[in-house]
Amino acid sequence: MVNYWLTKQEPSGPRGYNFEQLKKEKTTVWDGVHNNLALKHMREMKSGDLVLFYHTGDERQAVGIMQITSKPYPNPKEDNERFIVVDVKYKKTLKRPVTLDEMKKDKKFKDWELIRISRLSVMPVPKPLWDAILNISEK
């Protein structure tokens, strides 16, 4: 069974990475996560799971979908094995981005981590919310 996730990334700046870069590169290692709850979520990821790529900063919007292609494994760039990474690949660009403001205006999103825990960088997306975001992006 496929699980659904959302991961956040600052799209610009010295440490930025955006969805267009992933589209061009096709694959990347999702790293840099240090928050305990975000790491807990990453440990539950598995190959085949789908992920909304969310731009933070000034944009604050879901822009595309990527797919997990590995199990979580220790980040080779870190000394501490609790910091993990997953491999991901580009899947598709949303027809149009779905903004945080659009989600906040829809009461079905009110209890979701994206709204309640704004600093969390990795979170599960319940299937009804996943479907709602994809439907909004089609409008």
C-alpha angles and dihedrals in degrees: 000000000000118000124207127225143173122217125187128217134174102240098208143028131063095310095031126124123181137196093252089060090053090048090053095043094040093209139034143165113257103222143143096077114140105153111111096226092045089050090050089055092047091053087061094054120107138185110283096030116131124232133197110223107221123195113216129192116053094349104053096180143119107248109170152348129258131180129229110239102180143035115259112276136177114283106252089209093059131073093213116076093208089074104085138182137198130208116240138184134204112263109168145326116244113249085242132354118265111222129217088239091058090051093047090054092056112077093211088074097049097101096041119113092241089066099032102039103034096178096054110113101192125038142154118257114215109230094245090055091045089054091045092053092049090049092050090050090056094057 
